[in-house]
Amino acid sequence: MHKLTHMQANIDDATPELLAHAINLLLNNGAIDAWIHPIVMKKGRSAHSLHCICRCEASKATTESYVDATQNAQIDDVSAENRLLNIMFRHTTTLGIRIQRNILRAALKRRFVEVQLPYRDNVRDGKVDVKISSLNNGEVVSVKAEFDQCKVVSEESGVPLKIVSSAAEVLGSSCHTLK
């Protein structure tokens, strides 16, 4: 089990492009995950709820201290929580963020294996990473090829993406025992 912090803001006056940009910034600055889901706010207004999660840290962020912590610090010196709060306030139209700490998350064990596909006429030379996920007892429950890598192989080799990813996953499955 891992302890995480969940931050959430309801936003009723932002464009989809602004929200997509905020998600990218969150993911590039320490969020384990970030997402949006549609909601309906008071008076029937359509809106979005912006969420992100990050690892809990010893030095906790607060909405009162996030500005102080980020104004005079180098980016590496600022906690992930403070960086993410700063991004949510600066790059969205929200006026408030709900913070929930110490949320438990169960996660599968994961490892990556690199497989060699026969489609070598591309910048990746046909090599694709495959994520193998398993339970604690070693039972494999998921094998997934990295999409972006499969896409490059597909586009440059002219082989359909579904064929590339399927072939990578079959090869990855043969490496299924977790070490």
RAQUI-V319669 format. One line per field, one symbol per residue. ss: DSSP state (h for helix, s for strand, l for the rest). A space follows every 10 residues. Layout:
# RAQUI-V319669
ss = ???
This chain:
# RAQUI-V319669
ss = lsssssssss sllllhhhhh hhhhhhhlll llssssssss lhhhlsssss ssssslllll lllllhhhhh hlllhhhllh hhhhhhhhhh hllllllsss ssssslllss ssssssllll llllllssss ssssllllls ssssslhhhh hhhhhhhlll hhhhhhhhhh hhhllllll
